[in-house]
């Protein structure tokens, strides 16, 4: 079992959190318990910069490390690209029904027109627990991406992905997490873009904790 745990951690570290890394989707300051796993899945709607809405789906697997740390990897898919990523999170402070975490990660986007985008991100997360089973979250996320554009002919792609490009995104992402059972939580979040490259999004899903 220890070998399995090490293998999962290594795999996540080199996975290189999909939309959770591109911007702070479904982030929470609650750390995964040490030596435990978290499986998460959620649909997501993104408001593209051309005014069109686009849907997709993401799945992720996380693993709890000692000292309030965890690592998570995700894979996501929408109509224009496949996303891969991983991030590392540390619960830096807990007290008075509040938690603060910081994290960062890497991600890559495989565009359907043959291009790609690679980036890194950092996130700060604040969580307040007004009721025993309810967490209210707020995160600030900053991301940098370097785009290797494809043929540039796919009109469904956002403008920033059609040619070689570098850009940054900034998000404020409020959300909530409610514990349905001891091992199952429901999540919801909206992402509010703080600059022109940041596309707003909304999502809701489930996370399952297990050993």
RODO-2510 file (C-alpha; in nm, 4 decimals, decimal comma):
residues 211
     n   res          X          Y          Z
     1     x     0,0000     0,0000     0,0000
     2     x     0,2887     0,2375     0,0731
     3     x     0,4220     0,1696    -0,2758
     4     x     0,0806     0,2509    -0,4231
     5     x     0,0658     0,5778    -0,2288
     6     x     0,4117     0,6813    -0,3487
     7     x     0,3204     0,5951    -0,7048
     8     x     0,0056     0,8068    -0,6948
     9     x     0,1927     1,1028    -0,5465
    10     x     0,4651     1,0781    -0,8102
    11     x     0,2110     1,0516    -1,0884
    12     x     0,0265     1,3613    -0,9722
    13     x     0,3486     1,5561    -0,9330
    14     x     0,4432     1,4975    -1,2952
    15     x     0,0921     1,5236    -1,4384
    16     x     0,1826     1,8744    -1,5007
    17     x    -0,4947     2,0990    -1,1850
    18     x    -0,6384     2,1252    -1,5508
    19     x    -0,8911     2,3992    -1,5083
    20     x    -0,8015     2,4029    -1,1404
    21     x    -0,4587     2,5252    -1,2426
    22     x    -0,5653     2,7459    -1,5332
    23     x    -0,7826     2,9241    -1,2817
    24     x    -0,8930     2,8394    -0,9280
    25     x    -1,1748     2,5980    -0,9938
    26     x    -1,3143     2,4188    -0,6888
    27     x    -1,0373     2,5350    -0,4594
    28     x    -1,0877     2,5031    -0,0832
    29     x    -0,8603     2,5693     0,2126
    30     x    -0,9588     2,2362     0,3716
    31     x    -0,6559     2,0048     0,3431
    32     x    -0,6978     1,6400     0,2492
    33     x    -0,6276     1,4230     0,5543
    34     x    -0,2833     1,2659     0,5606
    35     x    -0,2612     0,9382     0,3626
    36     x    -0,6146     0,9892     0,2275
    37     x    -0,7390     1,0449    -0,1266
    38     x    -0,9939     1,2839    -0,2758
    39     x    -1,1782     1,2071    -0,6002
    40     x    -1,3597     1,5045    -0,7537
    41     x    -1,5732     1,5496    -1,0644
    42     x    -1,7642     1,8494    -1,1952
    43     x    -1,9113     2,0046    -1,5108
    44     x    -1,8087     2,3613    -1,5878
    45     x    -1,9526     2,6455    -1,7964
    46     x    -1,7145     2,9122    -1,9258
    47     x    -1,8166     3,2514    -2,0669
    48     x    -1,5746     3,2865    -2,3602
    49     x    -1,4328     3,6227    -2,4652
    50     x    -1,6462     3,6212    -2,7819
    51     x    -1,9654     3,6081    -2,5730
    52     x    -2,0272     3,2368    -2,6311
    53     x    -2,0739     2,9892    -2,3475
    54     x    -1,8799     2,6630    -2,3536
    55     x    -1,9274     2,3531    -2,1393
    56     x    -1,6835     2,0887    -2,0255
    57     x    -1,6127     1,8335    -1,7561
    58     x    -1,3187     1,7743    -1,5207
    59     x    -1,2111     1,4887    -1,2936
    60     x    -0,9324     1,5000    -1,0377
    61     x    -0,7512     1,2933    -0,7792
    62     x    -0,5821     1,4349    -0,4703
    63     x    -0,3652     1,2899    -0,1945
    64     x    -0,3104     1,4189     0,1591
    65     x     0,0463     1,4781     0,2797
    66     x     0,1699     1,5544     0,6333
    67     x     0,1712     1,9041     0,7868
    68     x    -0,1482     2,0270     0,6195
    69     x    -0,0223     1,9750     0,2641
    70     x    -0,1801     1,7966    -0,0312
    71     x    -0,1246     1,7443    -0,4024
    72     x    -0,3907     1,7151    -0,6702
    73     x    -0,4022     1,6324    -1,0409
    74     x    -0,6857     1,6907    -1,2872
    75     x    -0,7826     1,6138    -1,6443
    76     x    -1,0532     1,8138    -1,8205
    77     x    -1,2124     1,8322    -2,1627
    78     x    -1,4274     2,0816    -2,3528
    79     x    -1,5161     2,1403    -2,7195
    80     x    -1,1793     2,2944    -2,8112
    81     x    -0,9072     2,1415    -2,5918
    82     x    -0,7926     1,8866    -2,3342
    83     x    -0,6403     2,0147    -2,0087
    84     x    -0,3886     1,8454    -1,7784
    85     x    -0,2404     1,9793    -1,4595
    86     x    -0,1325     1,9404    -1,0992
    87     x    -0,0996     2,1682    -0,8013
    88     x     0,0390     2,1659    -0,4483
    89     x    -0,1473     2,3242    -0,1552
    90     x    -0,0432     2,4051     0,2023
    91     x    -0,2866     2,4899     0,4829
    92     x    -0,0824     2,7744     0,6313
    93     x    -0,3151     2,8775     0,9165
    94     x    -0,6241     2,7437     1,0958
    95     x    -0,8182     2,9044     1,3815
    96     x    -1,1555     3,0458     1,4925
    97     x    -1,3501     2,8552     1,2240
    98     x    -1,1220     2,9991     0,9555
    99     x    -0,8474     2,8557     0,7346
   100     x    -0,5941     3,0052     0,4956
   101     x    -0,4087     2,8070     0,2295
   102     x    -0,1598     2,8913    -0,0408
   103     x    -0,0721     2,6818    -0,3424
   104     x     0,0680     2,6668    -0,6912
   105     x     0,0993     2,4362    -0,9867
   106     x     0,1677     2,3677    -1,3523
   107     x    -0,0685     2,2925    -1,6392
   108     x    -0,0762     2,2260    -2,0110
   109     x    -0,3565     2,2701    -2,2644
   110     x    -0,3662     2,0490    -2,5757
   111     x    -0,5601     2,2506    -2,8348
   112     x    -0,7631     2,0702    -3,0997
   113     x    -0,6134     2,2801    -3,3817
   114     x    -0,2651     2,1440    -3,3095
   115     x    -0,1461     2,4182    -3,0752
   116     x    -0,0711     2,4053    -2,7053
   117     x    -0,0509     2,6304    -2,4007
   118     x     0,1695     2,5752    -2,0957
   119     x     0,1491     2,7690    -1,7746
   120     x     0,1977     2,8071    -1,4035
   121     x    -0,0290     2,9482    -1,1365
   122     x    -0,0512     3,0536    -0,7731
   123     x    -0,3553     3,0642    -0,5465
   124     x    -0,4456     3,2040    -0,2049
   125     x    -0,7599     3,0592    -0,0420
   126     x    -0,9637     3,1729     0,2589
   127     x    -1,2347     2,9528     0,4137
   128     x    -1,4887     3,0384     0,6845
   129     x    -1,7055     2,7710     0,8516
   130     x    -2,0297     2,9330     0,9782
   131     x    -2,1926     2,5912     1,0394
   132     x    -2,0331     2,2541     1,1206
   133     x    -2,0985     2,1083     0,7712
   134     x    -2,0750     2,4247     0,5611
   135     x    -1,7618     2,6006     0,4334
   136     x    -1,7626     2,9344     0,2516
   137     x    -1,4547     2,9851     0,0340
   138     x    -1,2903     3,2736    -0,1464
   139     x    -0,9760     3,2447    -0,3559
   140     x    -0,7485     3,4758    -0,5504
   141     x    -0,5719     3,3124    -0,8430
   142     x    -0,2990     3,4364    -1,0772
   143     x    -0,1853     3,2399    -1,3827
   144     x     0,0705     3,2834    -1,6609
   145     x     0,0502     3,1003    -1,9951
   146     x     0,2800     3,0655    -2,2945
   147     x     0,0883     2,9693    -2,6105
   148     x     0,2293     2,7818    -2,9074
   149     x    -0,0505     2,8543    -3,1540
   150     x    -0,1796     2,5964    -3,3993
   151     x    -0,3137     2,6704    -3,7463
   152     x    -0,5299     2,9529    -3,6071
   153     x    -0,8338     2,8573    -3,8162
   154     x    -1,0651     2,7161    -3,5445
   155     x    -1,3245     2,9889    -3,4744
   156     x    -1,4287     2,8111    -3,1534
   157     x    -1,0902     2,8832    -2,9926
   158     x    -1,0509     3,1958    -2,7802
   159     x    -0,8500     3,4657    -2,9568
   160     x    -0,5550     3,4312    -2,7193
   161     x    -0,4999     3,0675    -2,8266
   162     x    -0,5047     3,1159    -3,2052
   163     x    -0,1452     3,2417    -3,2407
   164     x     0,1799     3,2401    -3,0425
   165     x     0,1113     3,4476    -2,7352
   166     x     0,1872     3,5106    -2,3681
   167     x    -0,0713     3,6361    -2,1227
   168     x    -0,1785     3,6434    -1,7572
   169     x    -0,5132     3,5782    -1,5884
   170     x    -0,6393     3,6948    -1,2487
   171     x    -0,9499     3,5643    -1,0725
   172     x    -1,1596     3,6147    -0,7624
   173     x    -1,3460     3,2875    -0,7026
   174     x    -1,6095     3,2607    -0,4255
   175     x    -1,7608     2,9197    -0,3527
   176     x    -1,9052     2,6827    -0,0963
   177     x    -1,8607     2,3241     0,0199
   178     x    -2,1317     2,1280     0,2048
   179     x    -2,0761     1,7899     0,3682
   180     x    -2,3519     1,5506     0,2628
   181     x    -2,1989     1,2486     0,4394
   182     x    -1,8719     1,1961     0,6314
   183     x    -1,6973     1,1124     0,3011
   184     x    -1,8996     1,3020     0,0377
   185     x    -1,9116     1,6797    -0,0203
   186     x    -2,0963     1,8946    -0,2724
   187     x    -1,9055     2,1910    -0,4173
   188     x    -2,0048     2,5051    -0,6071
   189     x    -1,7980     2,7974    -0,7323
   190     x    -1,8006     3,0958    -0,9663
   191     x    -1,4909     3,2617    -1,1102
   192     x    -1,4909     3,6368    -1,1679
   193     x    -1,2206     3,7516    -1,4083
   194     x    -1,0167     4,0518    -1,2972
   195     x    -0,8504     4,1302    -1,6313
   196     x    -0,9306     4,1038    -2,0011
   197     x    -0,7778     3,7580    -2,0490
   198     x    -0,9811     3,6007    -1,7662
   199     x    -1,2993     3,4258    -1,8786
   200     x    -1,5688     3,3953    -1,6146
   201     x    -1,6959     3,0496    -1,5205
   202     x    -1,9401     2,8612    -1,2969
   203     x    -1,9239     2,5047    -1,1699
   204     x    -2,0757     2,2586    -0,9240
   205     x    -1,9829     1,8992    -0,8432
   206     x    -1,8954     1,6339    -0,5862
   207     x    -1,5821     1,5297    -0,3994
   208     x    -1,5360     1,1893    -0,2346
   209     x    -1,2750     1,1291     0,0363
   210     x    -1,1382     0,7790     0,0938
   211     x    -0,8317     0,5857     0,2122
***
